Amino acid sequence: MLNHIAQKRNLIDQYSQGDRNFEGWNLQGVDLSKVDLSNANLRNTDLAFANLWQANLCNTDLSGANLADADFCGASLLDADLSYANICRTNFSYAGLSGVRLLGVDLQSADLRTAILNCTNLSGKNLQYANMQKSYLLEANLANADLSHANLHHAFLFRANLSRANLQNADLSEADLSESSLHGANLQGANLSEVDLRGADLDRVDFSELNLRLSNLSELNLCNVSFVDSNLSKSILRGTVLRGACFRGANLWNADLSKADLTGADLTGADLRGANFNSAILENAVLDVGWLQNVKACLAVLPDGSICHRTC
C-alpha cells in the first residue's frame, strides 16, 4: 500500500512539473481516481486493477497498456488511444469514450453501461455479449460489428450506422434507433420491443419472428418486408408503406395501422383484434374471413377496392 501511495505521488508530482511521458510504468493496483493525466503518454503502462474512477484521460495514449480489471467508471477518455490495449474485465461504465481509438481491441463482453461513445468508430468490432445498456452511441459507426447477444437496452443509437451488423439475439428493447441505418443487418432473435425506428434505413431487413411489441415503425417504407410470426402488438405503423408485406401468423393485437398502405399485403392467420386500420389502404390484401369484425376500419380501402363505413 505504501508503495502504491509513493507511486501515485511520484506520478502526480512529475505530471504537475510538465512531464507527460510515463511509458511502460508499473501502476498496477494504484488508486488514480480523479487524477488528471490528460495528454499523457501511458503507452504500454501496466494499469491492471488500478482505480481510475472519474480520472481525466482525454487525448491520453494508452495504446498497448494492460488495463485488465481496471476501473474507469466515470472517467473521461475523449479522443484517447486504446489501440491494442488489454481491456479484459475492464469497467468503462459511465465513461466518456467519444472519439476513442480502439484498433486491435477485443470488446467482447466489455462493460460499457451508460458509456458515451458518440461518433466513435466501432466498425467491424467484436462486441459479442457486451453490456451497452443505456449507452450513448449517437452517430457511432457500428457497420459490420458483431453485436450478437449484446445488451443495448435503452441505448441511444440516433443516426448510428449499423449496416450489415450482426444483432442476433441482441437486446434492443426501448432503444432509440431513429434515423439509424440498419441496411442488411441481421436481427434474428433480437428483442425490439418498444424500439423507436422512425426514419431508419431498414432496407433488406427481415423482421420475421421478432418481438416488436410497442415499437414505433411509423411512416417508414417497408414494402415487401416479412413480419411472419412476429409480435407487433400495440406497435405503431401509422402511415407506413407496407405494400406486399407479409404478416402471416403475426400478432397485431391493438396495433395502429391507420393511414398505412397495405396494398397486396398478406395478413392471413394474423391476430388483428383491436387493430386500427382507419383510412388504411388494403386493396388486394389477403385477409381471413371475418377479419373486419374486431378491427377499426373507418374509411379504409378494403381488398375489393370499396370504402369501409361500417365502423365509423
Order of alpha helices (4+ residues) and beta strands (2+ residues): alpha
